[in-house]
Amino acid sequence: MLLSQIVDTSGSHCVVMRQDNEARIVLGADSILTLAKRAMAKAMPLAALIEEQGLGEIVDLEAAYAEGRMLAPIAPEEPSRLHLTGTGLTHLGSAATRNAMHQKAGAEENLTDSMKMFRLGLEGGKPQGGKTGVQPEWFYKGNGHALVAPGKPIISPGFALDAGEEPEIAGIYIVSYEGVPHRIGFALANEFSDHVTERQNYLYLAHSKLRPASIGPEILVGDLPAHVEGTSRVIRNGAVLWEKPFVSGEDNMSHTVANLEHHHFKYEIFRKPGDIHVHMFGTATLSFADDIRTQGGDIFEIEAAPFGLPLRNPLTIDTTRPADAPVTVAKL
């Protein structure tokens, strides 16, 4: 089952459920967040709640997308209640890309911090018997103000040194009033980052991640397939500039999803009732690794069959503020 949010032709917000290639309006719901809260209150699965509420008219989702009526699949009224976070070095091919950016001269035993972190995941990221595994790399991207809807521009700040996509899968969560995280489902994500800044020094990783991100258009409700195959591409002037397949799912990861979730939500600050979390699980595929340098007007497109429609976003470079213009702090 796939869920998405659109603005209908009358201007109202609607939830759309898609199954077996038929998309229909979910009755009595103006957002996926509303449905999730009801499901938690009734202690019932989303699918059962949707069946109880019923379905309405058929919707042409592709038309809504093309007309700019597709919304981000999760968007609280107060954007600061949404946390954008992620993990890195979680996929079996991810270390090679990251290691190339952080390579140090020296012998085999002089491993980069990236390779050390990756090996930790290989050795302890998939614990058995209900045990806790090794913690992954973790990063913060921002709050709901940094979340970009499908089809809308991803804006790179003028001071950025790079504007690169990262095709990932994200878990979408809401925390109950009892402080228990509940997973709504999984969605495609573009974990947009500044790889040139990161390459300068690994300690700049935090800076490189403070960028917008996009998710959707649809949320896959249920379990994440163990093996996911997708394609990431950069389109320039109507033609494909770069294209590469990517894989995800636990068969292609050095951590279980449960282990990544544990190490995020083990922090009490991330279990505040009513908060929303979009947590991205990492990737091994970047156009930057193939020496692609994006520019304003390029379109990022990420697709994988289990997630329905592709995630598309044009890139815009913010030129409203000079790159070297200082931010002045006012005195009180």
Summary of the structure (lengths in Angstrom):
residues: 332
radius of gyration: 19.9
end to end distance: 53.1
largest distance: 65.0
contacts: 1070
relative contact order: 0.18
helix: 26%
strand: 33%
